[in-house]
């Protein structure tokens, strides 16, 4: 039996802050009490959290860990370790691997692999295509996070652009449907304009013009219209434009919403002004856009129109990224630095501490109806991050844990760092070291 006592920290949870102790027994939180009131016995390891923040571990609902088939970029083992070092205790991984997770058998193989090597808790989305509707409809809502639909440019056979298939997915599935929304026809038109002007040497600053706000809105508004018609449970990923925000509501509670939205770290941090310095290393789909878009997304997080924050962690090698516009793939690694970046934004007055906890843990638990995670409560799984507010942390190659070995945050100094991370009661990260003696667990859902 493993027992830990976290003493004298400031617990930030469910909109409150309090000085408290937390007792962990095996996988679960067994007791939360005022600071200094829980006594440790001889079998309990004590962690002194004086001056530190104790929060629920982040639940990241959008990552690409590249396994199987793309393991030269990343692996479940390496990226889950980086996530744990960054205070992320649970992730939901996307289906565009090689092969793509388009059958129940291929999806199960990913779960089997994660059980062997994932340091964080996990779930995997079932992938949808134009041709696998029957497989999609077999998905078990109790132990799979959702169905992923690419309503825009995508890898291989994962662009769903047949109206009949989209209609059936939205109307016949009882699962949460998560969508990547960019309108392919708009992107093709914009690409042709820039190719005519520049040939193959299109400058990177054209990326948010090619993958424009119009392309995003055309697709996301279509998804909202279809979900409303079918009364589907829709979750739109990585909102990148001010224009899309009015598609979402903040006049009802999260539990009442049938349509929810996600913002990602890169759209909360970067703007198109930084393409000049960072080039393809901040190339994502959807694109990082104008400062006005970033400010609108930040405001929507605070107002409740955007419900959750995620990373869209999508690593590529340095060689792949260090290419011309069309040759460099979109995506970048983020799980190790998402929480320090959010706390830096808190330090700068963008978000409150309570908002960060709500949007990275509580709201995820509600959106996905996750069983006994996302809150610091007695009887819940002990998924906990301890944050040090006085440990300046410079991102440099020597402390990056991603397999790809780089970060868009290189050279950035963060005021806050992740001191410790508990994953289902296991102390997986502490004092700068990983403890790989136990793996994370498959999460389940109250559906």
C-alpha positions as CSV (number, residue, x, y, z in Angstrom):
1,X,0.0,0.0,0.0
2,X,1.4,3.4,-1.0
3,X,0.6,6.5,1.1
4,X,1.6,10.1,0.6
5,X,0.8,13.2,2.6
6,X,1.0,16.5,0.8
7,X,1.3,19.1,3.7
8,X,0.8,22.8,4.0
9,X,0.1,23.7,0.3
10,X,-2.5,26.1,-1.1
11,X,-5.2,23.9,-2.7
12,X,-6.8,25.6,-5.7
13,X,-10.0,23.7,-6.5
14,X,-13.6,24.3,-7.4
15,X,-13.2,28.1,-7.3
16,X,-11.6,28.3,-3.9
17,X,-8.1,28.5,-2.4
18,X,-7.4,27.1,1.0
19,X,-4.3,26.0,3.0
20,X,-4.8,22.2,3.3
21,X,-3.2,18.8,3.6
22,X,-4.1,15.9,1.2
23,X,-3.7,12.3,2.1
24,X,-3.3,9.8,-0.8
25,X,-3.7,6.1,-0.3
26,X,-3.0,3.9,-3.3
27,X,-4.8,5.4,-6.3
28,X,-7.1,7.7,-4.5
29,X,-7.4,10.9,-2.4
30,X,-8.6,9.6,1.0
31,X,-8.7,12.8,3.0
32,X,-8.5,16.6,2.5
33,X,-8.3,18.7,5.7
34,X,-7.0,22.1,6.9
35,X,-3.3,22.5,6.8
36,X,-1.4,20.8,9.7
37,X,-4.3,18.6,10.8
38,X,-3.5,15.3,9.1
39,X,-0.8,13.2,10.8
40,X,1.6,10.9,8.9
41,X,2.2,7.4,10.1
42,X,5.4,5.4,9.7
43,X,4.3,4.2,6.3
44,X,3.5,7.6,4.8
45,X,5.8,9.6,2.6
46,X,5.5,13.3,3.4
47,X,5.8,16.0,0.8
48,X,6.1,19.6,2.2
49,X,4.2,21.9,-0.2
50,X,4.7,25.1,1.9
51,X,4.5,28.1,-0.4
52,X,3.3,25.9,-3.3
53,X,0.1,25.5,-5.2
54,X,-1.8,22.1,-5.3
55,X,-4.1,21.7,-8.2
56,X,-5.8,18.9,-10.1
57,X,-3.6,17.6,-12.9
58,X,-4.4,18.9,-16.3
59,X,-6.5,16.8,-18.6
60,X,-5.4,17.4,-22.2
61,X,-8.2,16.5,-24.6
62,X,-6.1,16.8,-27.8
63,X,-2.6,15.3,-28.3
64,X,-0.8,13.5,-31.2
65,X,1.7,11.1,-29.7
66,X,2.5,9.6,-33.2
67,X,2.4,5.9,-32.3
68,X,2.1,3.7,-34.2
69,X,3.8,4.4,-37.4
70,X,5.4,7.8,-36.9
71,X,7.7,7.0,-34.0
72,X,10.6,8.9,-35.5
73,X,8.7,12.0,-34.3
74,X,7.4,10.8,-30.9
75,X,6.2,7.8,-28.9
76,X,3.6,7.3,-26.3
77,X,6.3,6.6,-23.8
78,X,8.3,9.8,-24.4
79,X,5.5,12.2,-24.8
80,X,3.5,10.9,-21.8
81,X,6.6,11.4,-19.8
82,X,7.0,15.0,-21.0
83,X,3.3,15.5,-20.2
84,X,3.7,14.3,-16.7
85,X,6.7,16.6,-16.2
86,X,4.4,19.4,-17.3
87,X,1.7,18.6,-14.8
88,X,-0.6,16.8,-17.3
89,X,-2.0,13.7,-15.7
90,X,-4.4,12.6,-18.4
91,X,-4.5,12.9,-22.2
92,X,-6.8,12.0,-25.1
93,X,-4.9,11.1,-28.2
94,X,-6.0,11.5,-31.8
95,X,-6.5,8.8,-34.5
96,X,-4.3,10.1,-37.4
97,X,-1.4,7.7,-36.8
98,X,-0.1,5.0,-39.2
99,X,-2.3,3.0,-39.5
100,X,-5.1,5.4,-38.6
101,X,-7.4,4.3,-35.8
102,X,-10.4,3.6,-38.1
103,X,-11.4,0.2,-36.8
104,X,-12.1,-1.1,-33.3
105,X,-9.2,-3.5,-33.6
106,X,-6.7,-0.7,-34.5
107,X,-8.1,1.5,-31.7
108,X,-7.7,-1.3,-29.2
109,X,-4.0,-1.8,-30.2
110,X,-3.4,1.8,-29.1
111,X,-5.0,1.2,-25.7
112,X,-2.9,-2.0,-25.3
113,X,0.3,-0.1,-26.1
114,X,-0.5,2.7,-23.7
115,X,-1.1,0.2,-20.9
116,X,2.5,-0.9,-21.3
117,X,4.3,2.4,-21.6
118,X,2.1,5.5,-20.8
119,X,3.2,7.4,-17.7
120,X,0.0,9.4,-17.8
121,X,-3.7,8.3,-17.8
122,X,-5.1,8.0,-21.3
123,X,-7.9,7.7,-23.7
124,X,-7.9,7.5,-27.5
125,X,-10.4,8.9,-30.0
126,X,-12.0,6.7,-32.6
127,X,-11.3,8.0,-36.1
128,X,-14.0,8.7,-38.7
129,X,-13.6,8.7,-42.5
130,X,-15.9,8.7,-45.4
131,X,-15.8,4.9,-45.4
132,X,-15.9,3.5,-41.8
133,X,-19.3,4.6,-40.4
134,X,-20.2,1.1,-39.2
135,X,-17.0,0.8,-37.2
136,X,-17.5,4.3,-35.8
137,X,-21.0,3.4,-34.5
138,X,-19.6,0.4,-32.6
139,X,-17.6,2.6,-30.3
140,X,-18.2,2.2,-26.6
141,X,-19.0,5.5,-24.9
142,X,-18.1,4.1,-21.5
143,X,-14.4,3.7,-22.2
144,X,-13.6,5.8,-25.3
145,X,-13.4,9.6,-25.1
146,X,-15.1,10.4,-28.4
147,X,-15.1,10.3,-32.2
148,X,-12.7,12.6,-34.1
149,X,-14.0,14.1,-37.4
150,X,-11.7,16.1,-39.7
151,X,-13.9,18.6,-41.4
152,X,-10.9,20.1,-43.3
153,X,-7.5,19.2,-44.6
154,X,-6.3,16.0,-43.1
155,X,-4.0,13.0,-43.4
156,X,-4.8,10.3,-45.8
157,X,-8.4,9.0,-45.7
158,X,-9.5,11.0,-42.6
159,X,-11.1,14.0,-44.3
160,X,-14.8,13.5,-43.9
161,X,-16.5,15.5,-46.7
162,X,-19.4,13.4,-47.7
163,X,-22.6,15.1,-46.5
164,X,-24.5,11.8,-46.0
165,X,-21.7,10.4,-43.8
166,X,-21.4,13.6,-41.7
167,X,-25.1,13.6,-41.2
168,X,-25.2,10.0,-40.0
169,X,-22.2,10.5,-37.7
170,X,-23.9,13.5,-36.0
171,X,-27.4,12.0,-36.0
172,X,-26.7,8.4,-35.2
173,X,-23.8,8.4,-32.8
174,X,-24.4,8.9,-29.1
175,X,-20.7,9.7,-28.6
176,X,-19.1,13.1,-28.2
177,X,-18.0,14.2,-31.7
178,X,-14.8,16.3,-31.7
179,X,-14.1,18.2,-34.9
180,X,-11.2,19.9,-36.6
181,X,-13.0,22.6,-38.6
182,X,-11.3,24.2,-41.7
183,X,-13.1,24.4,-45.0
184,X,-11.0,22.6,-47.7
185,X,-12.5,24.5,-50.6
186,X,-11.5,27.9,-49.1
187,X,-8.0,26.6,-48.4
188,X,-7.5,25.3,-51.9
189,X,-8.7,28.6,-53.4
190,X,-6.3,30.6,-51.2
191,X,-3.4,28.3,-51.9
192,X,-3.9,28.7,-55.6
193,X,-3.8,32.5,-55.3
194,X,-0.5,32.4,-53.4
195,X,1.1,29.7,-55.6
196,X,0.3,31.9,-58.6
197,X,2.1,34.8,-56.9
198,X,5.1,33.0,-55.3
199,X,5.3,29.5,-56.8
200,X,6.6,27.1,-54.3
201,X,8.3,29.8,-52.3
202,X,5.2,31.0,-50.4
203,X,6.3,33.0,-47.3
204,X,5.3,31.6,-43.9
205,X,3.4,34.8,-43.0
206,X,0.8,33.8,-45.6
207,X,-0.2,30.7,-43.5
208,X,-3.1,32.5,-41.6
209,X,-4.3,34.0,-44.9
210,X,-4.3,30.7,-46.7
211,X,-5.9,28.9,-43.8
212,X,-8.0,31.9,-43.1
213,X,-10.6,32.9,-40.6
214,X,-13.2,32.4,-43.4
215,X,-12.0,28.8,-43.8
216,X,-12.4,28.2,-40.1
217,X,-15.8,29.8,-39.8
218,X,-17.3,28.1,-42.8
219,X,-16.5,24.7,-41.3
220,X,-17.2,25.4,-37.7
221,X,-20.6,27.1,-38.4
222,X,-21.5,24.1,-40.6
223,X,-20.6,21.7,-37.7
224,X,-22.7,23.8,-35.3
225,X,-25.7,23.8,-37.7
226,X,-25.5,20.0,-38.2
227,X,-25.1,19.3,-34.5
228,X,-28.1,21.5,-33.7
229,X,-30.2,19.8,-36.3
230,X,-29.2,16.3,-34.9
231,X,-29.0,17.3,-31.2
232,X,-25.5,15.9,-31.3
233,X,-22.8,16.4,-28.6
234,X,-20.3,18.5,-30.5
235,X,-16.9,19.6,-29.3
236,X,-15.0,22.0,-31.7
237,X,-11.3,21.8,-31.3
238,X,-8.6,24.6,-31.4
239,X,-10.7,27.7,-32.0
240,X,-8.3,30.2,-33.7
241,X,-10.5,33.2,-34.8
242,X,-12.5,35.9,-33.2
243,X,-15.2,35.3,-35.8
244,X,-16.0,31.8,-34.5
245,X,-16.6,32.8,-30.9
246,X,-20.2,34.0,-31.4
247,X,-21.1,30.4,-32.4
248,X,-20.8,29.5,-28.7
249,X,-22.9,30.2,-25.6
250,X,-22.1,31.3,-22.1
251,X,-25.7,31.9,-20.9
252,X,-26.2,28.3,-19.8
253,X,-24.1,26.0,-17.6
254,X,-21.5,23.7,-19.0
255,X,-23.6,20.7,-18.0
256,X,-26.4,21.9,-20.2
257,X,-24.3,22.6,-23.3
258,X,-24.6,20.3,-26.3
259,X,-21.9,22.3,-28.2
260,X,-18.6,23.2,-26.5
261,X,-15.3,24.7,-27.7
262,X,-11.6,24.4,-27.0
263,X,-8.7,26.8,-27.1
264,X,-5.1,25.7,-27.4
265,X,-2.0,27.1,-25.8
266,X,-0.4,28.3,-29.1
267,X,-3.5,30.4,-30.0
268,X,-3.5,31.9,-26.5
269,X,0.2,32.7,-26.6
270,X,1.5,33.4,-30.2
271,X,0.4,35.9,-32.9
272,X,1.1,36.2,-36.6
273,X,3.7,38.9,-35.8
274,X,6.0,36.1,-34.6
275,X,6.2,34.2,-37.9
276,X,9.1,36.6,-38.8
277,X,11.2,35.2,-36.0
278,X,9.9,31.7,-35.4
279,X,8.9,30.8,-39.0
280,X,7.6,27.2,-39.5
281,X,8.2,26.4,-35.9
282,X,4.9,28.1,-35.1
283,X,3.1,26.6,-38.1
284,X,-0.1,24.9,-36.9
285,X,-3.4,24.0,-38.4
286,X,-5.6,26.0,-37.8
287,X,-3.0,28.8,-38.1
288,X,-1.9,31.2,-35.4
289,X,-3.6,34.4,-36.5
290,X,-3.7,38.1,-35.6
291,X,-3.3,39.6,-32.1
292,X,-7.0,40.6,-32.2
293,X,-7.9,36.9,-32.7
294,X,-5.7,35.9,-29.7
295,X,-7.2,38.6,-27.5
296,X,-10.7,37.5,-28.5
297,X,-9.9,33.9,-27.7
298,X,-8.5,34.8,-24.3
299,X,-11.6,36.9,-23.5
300,X,-13.8,33.9,-24.6
301,X,-12.0,31.6,-22.2
302,X,-12.7,34.1,-19.4
303,X,-16.3,34.7,-20.4
304,X,-17.2,31.0,-20.7
305,X,-17.8,30.9,-24.4
306,X,-14.7,28.7,-24.7
307,X,-15.0,25.8,-22.3
308,X,-11.6,24.1,-22.1
309,X,-7.9,24.6,-22.8
310,X,-5.7,22.0,-24.5
311,X,-2.3,21.6,-26.2
312,X,-2.8,20.0,-29.6
313,X,0.7,18.6,-29.0
314,X,1.8,17.5,-32.4
315,X,5.6,17.0,-32.7
316,X,7.7,16.8,-35.8
317,X,11.5,16.5,-36.1
318,X,13.7,19.5,-36.5
319,X,14.6,18.4,-40.0
320,X,10.9,18.2,-41.0
321,X,10.1,21.6,-39.5
322,X,13.2,23.3,-40.9
323,X,11.7,23.4,-44.4
324,X,10.0,25.7,-46.8
325,X,6.3,26.6,-46.2
326,X,4.7,23.8,-48.2
327,X,7.3,21.2,-47.1
328,X,7.2,21.9,-43.4
329,X,4.4,20.0,-41.6
330,X,2.0,21.8,-39.2
331,X,2.2,21.1,-35.5
332,X,4.6,21.4,-32.6
333,X,5.3,19.9,-29.1
334,X,3.6,21.6,-26.1
335,X,2.7,19.2,-23.3
336,X,5.7,19.8,-21.1
337,X,5.3,23.6,-21.2
338,X,1.5,24.2,-21.3
339,X,1.0,24.6,-17.6
340,X,4.0,26.9,-17.1
341,X,2.8,29.0,-20.0
342,X,-0.7,29.3,-18.5
343,X,0.7,30.3,-15.1
344,X,2.9,32.9,-16.9
345,X,-0.3,34.3,-18.5
346,X,-1.8,34.4,-15.0
347,X,1.2,36.3,-13.7
348,X,0.7,38.8,-16.6
349,X,-3.0,39.2,-15.6
350,X,-4.6,37.3,-18.5
351,X,-6.2,34.5,-16.5
352,X,-7.0,33.9,-12.8
353,X,-5.6,30.8,-11.1
354,X,-9.2,29.6,-10.7
355,X,-9.9,29.9,-14.4
356,X,-6.8,27.9,-15.3
357,X,-7.9,25.1,-13.0
358,X,-11.4,25.2,-14.3
359,X,-10.4,25.1,-18.0
360,X,-7.7,22.5,-17.7
361,X,-9.3,20.0,-15.3
362,X,-12.9,20.6,-14.0
363,X,-14.4,21.5,-17.3
364,X,-12.7,18.6,-19.1
365,X,-14.3,16.2,-16.5
366,X,-17.7,17.7,-17.2
367,X,-17.4,18.0,-21.0
368,X,-16.3,14.3,-21.3
369,X,-18.1,13.0,-18.2
370,X,-14.9,11.5,-16.9
371,X,-15.2,9.1,-14.0
372,X,-13.7,10.4,-10.7
373,X,-11.1,12.7,-12.2
374,X,-10.7,16.4,-12.7
375,X,-11.3,17.5,-9.1
376,X,-9.5,17.3,-5.8
377,X,-12.1,15.4,-3.9
378,X,-12.1,12.6,-1.3
379,X,-12.7,9.3,-3.1
380,X,-11.4,10.7,-6.5
381,X,-8.3,9.5,-8.2
382,X,-5.2,11.3,-7.0
383,X,-4.3,13.2,-10.2
384,X,-2.4,16.1,-8.7
385,X,0.1,18.7,-9.8
386,X,2.1,20.8,-7.3
387,X,3.2,24.1,-8.8
388,X,6.2,26.1,-7.5
389,X,5.5,29.8,-8.0
390,X,9.1,30.9,-7.2
391,X,11.2,28.6,-9.4
392,X,12.2,30.5,-12.6
393,X,12.3,27.9,-15.4
394,X,14.2,28.6,-18.7
395,X,13.2,26.4,-21.6
396,X,16.3,25.1,-23.3
397,X,17.3,21.9,-25.2
398,X,19.0,20.4,-22.1
399,X,15.7,20.2,-20.2
400,X,13.3,19.3,-23.1
401,X,11.8,15.8,-22.8
402,X,10.1,15.6,-26.1
403,X,11.6,13.0,-28.5
404,X,11.8,15.6,-31.2
405,X,14.1,17.6,-28.9
406,X,12.8,21.1,-29.5
407,X,10.1,23.5,-28.3
408,X,8.5,26.7,-29.7
409,X,9.1,28.1,-26.2
410,X,12.9,27.7,-26.3
411,X,14.5,30.7,-24.7
412,X,11.4,31.6,-22.7
413,X,11.7,32.0,-19.0
414,X,8.6,30.9,-17.0
415,X,8.1,32.1,-13.4
416,X,6.2,29.0,-12.4
417,X,7.4,25.4,-12.7
418,X,5.9,21.9,-12.0
419,X,7.4,20.6,-8.8
420,X,5.6,17.2,-8.6
421,X,2.9,15.2,-10.4
422,X,0.8,12.4,-9.1
423,X,-0.9,10.1,-11.6
424,X,-3.6,7.9,-10.1
425,X,-1.8,8.1,-6.8
426,X,1.7,7.4,-8.2
427,X,4.3,10.0,-7.7
428,X,5.4,10.1,-11.3
429,X,7.4,13.4,-11.3
430,X,9.2,15.0,-8.4
431,X,12.2,17.3,-7.9
432,X,13.1,17.1,-11.6
433,X,13.0,13.3,-12.0
434,X,10.6,10.9,-13.5
435,X,9.5,7.7,-11.6
436,X,8.5,5.1,-14.2
437,X,7.7,2.3,-11.7
438,X,4.0,2.5,-12.5
439,X,2.1,3.4,-15.6
440,X,-1.1,5.5,-16.0
441,X,-4.6,4.1,-16.3
442,X,-7.3,4.0,-19.0
443,X,-9.9,6.5,-18.0
444,X,-13.6,5.7,-18.1
445,X,-16.7,7.8,-18.6
446,X,-20.1,8.2,-16.8
447,X,-22.2,8.0,-19.9
